[in-house]
Amino acid sequence: MRQHALRRTLLYAAVTAATIAGAAVSTTPAHAATGTSVTTVGAGATVTVDDQLPTGTISGSLLNRDGTPAWAYLTVFDSAEQNFVTSVSVPSSGAFTLDLPAGSYKLNYRVRNAFDQWSGGKTSYETAVPVEVTAGQAVQVVETVLPTGSVGGRLTKADGSPAANVGVTASQPGGSGSGWTSTGTDGRYRIDDLMLGDYVVAFSGPAGVSQYAHGKLDSAAADRFTVADGQLTTVDETFLPTGAIRVVAHDATTGEPLEHFCVWATNTDNAGGCATGAELLITGLFVGRYTLSVNIDDRLHLTVPYTPVTVTAGQTATIDVAMRQGASITATMASRDGGTAVDGCIGVANVDQPYGYDPYGFCSDERPGPTPGSVVIGPLEPGTYQLLADPRGDALGLQWVGAAGGTGDRGAAQRFTVASGDQITTPTIQFDRAGTVRGKVTDVNTGAPVASVCVSVVALSHGFAPQGGCAFSTGADGTYSIPGVGPYAWPVQFIGRGYQWRWSGNAANRPDATMVTVPAGKKAAANIKLRTGGGTLTGTVHDTAGNPLNAYLVAFDALSGEAVHSGDSNNQYSNPPMTFTIPNIAPQQIKIFYQLPDGRSGWLGGADLAHAQPFQIRNNKTLTVDVIVP
């Protein structure tokens, strides 16, 4: 799989001419494959989109609540897929006119570069009111700026003196409103043009740590301040006193001190640094409790993710972190034809853990190995691993590393078992000439092509699919092409929004997939008719006391440990219970994994994937499961 840039198809071609203040101004034409031109227009300006299609006109203006014009930056999206169409700058002294192909559009106004509102006075693309453009006709759009309020106050240091030139941010938890400013020499600040609602207010402190009003280091624990229409909400704050943390580290097995480690606070913004020797001193930290993550870039010692420490005013807290030895695997890559060293990368799959491939995630080549074509993978937890070798480029083929050459079947990949402190070397990985997998995806009921379907020969990670970051996906005609695939038999996965996640042969999981044999230097076809429906997983998330919790949930195939769908619980900061719904799961046995924003995670009904409780998903049935987080 290659780290190709995401390719988006823009529906409409270029702005080719504009009339500004009575003068004709030419712009450079653009095309759907390369982008669009953007033109700044003044009072009474007209922007014409010339793509040889019948056009209509949107004429409009944006008004303040007192009826005076408001300036904004206007962006036009199509109503179907939120594809960008064009954008114009509308000054407060004038109106705008857009000539657009007949269709349905949603308009985004970036008002005074302070906040976004959408057509119909809405606050999101999803709720925006579409503007329908009919060929040869004009539609009038007059919008009024949404009501806003302000947050302001005074920031002082712990000794009572003004805290000058400090960044201040007001943001809506889970919302779209936000604003930023800096305190003046007297410590005062004011942020205007904030959309109505509840906000948290953060102040940028020393050591890169933000303090949230009032006196909190954690944004989740911060006070909420209500911004009302036309009102100033006063938020005065005093910086907490400060202290320091001294960090040293040692090898948990030998007791020997370690050098050049790095430390970062996981519950605050940017606090930390890297030691130049055997200790790290972090000063200027607000008093309070910190959770530190300690790592060292030696490809051997494992990261210590959660080390608690409490900072006291005027004091230095010292912690000594014991770092366990992991393991490392060194692999050398070469082409089978000629034995030339290959600059590739290796991904790892722990056979006892859930697996998903992220083409934009971890790759072992962040630092070269000791010889040309080599990489060092680590530190790894003790366990058993399979290796996915990617030569990059499309001439040589991706492979799971087998005992006697490459394979496309993860089940046949060689297993490498490592213990604590092991530093093993694999036989040379030889890449074969690549082939291509291509095909077409259609809807099983309508026969219509399905666009934007993620397609992969390796199980994709739930963390990015199908959010638009796929390395390979179907175009508007439903076709796709995956070059750079090793000449072996592969399963092919298809993930489309609103459809069941499926594998070649319409299998529900990888072990049941129909394998597609890829010839070297040639193309192999893998078509599929995707289906909607499937089963639905729903339920609530709460703690043992019944308090609702926000969580990210993933359904994994019980047999392969690969994701079959994922979803968020609906966090509204009120109205318990907190619910989640994951639709379109192909009928199969699943296991459920949850993760909370505070780092807590676990499997439902067991300590790990192997021991988690299996649940049966049935077609056109809803399974209700309540997740209780201990």
Secondary structure, 3 states (H helix, E strand, C coil): CCCCCCCCCCCCCCEEEEEECCEEEECCCCCCCCCCCCCCCCCCEEEEECCCCCEEEEEEEEECCCCCECCEEEEEEECCCCCEEEEEEECCCCCEEEEEECEEEEEEEEECCCEEEECCCECCCCCCCCEEECCCCEEEEEEECCCEEEEEEEEECCCCCECCCCEEEEECCCCCCEEEEECCCCCEEEEEEEECEEEEEEEECHHHCEEECCCECCHHHCCCEEECCCCEEECCEECCCEEEEEEEEEECCCCCECCCEEEEECCCCCCEEECCCCEEEEEEEECEEEEEEEEECCCCECCEEEEEEEECCCCEEEEEEEECECEEEEEEEEECCCCCECCCEEEEEECCCCECECCCCCCHHHCECCCCCEEEEEEECCEEEEEEEECCCCCECEEEEECCEEECCHHHCCCEEECCCCEEECCCEEECECEEEEEEEEECCCCCECCCCEEECCCECCCCCCCCCCCCECCCCCEEEEEEECCCEECCEEECCCCCCEECCCECCHHHCCCEECCCCCEEECCEEECCCCEEEEEEEEECCCCECCCEEEEEECCCCEEEEEEEECCCCCCCCEEEEEEEECCEEEEEEEECCCCCEEECCECCCCCCCCEEECCCCEEECCEEEC
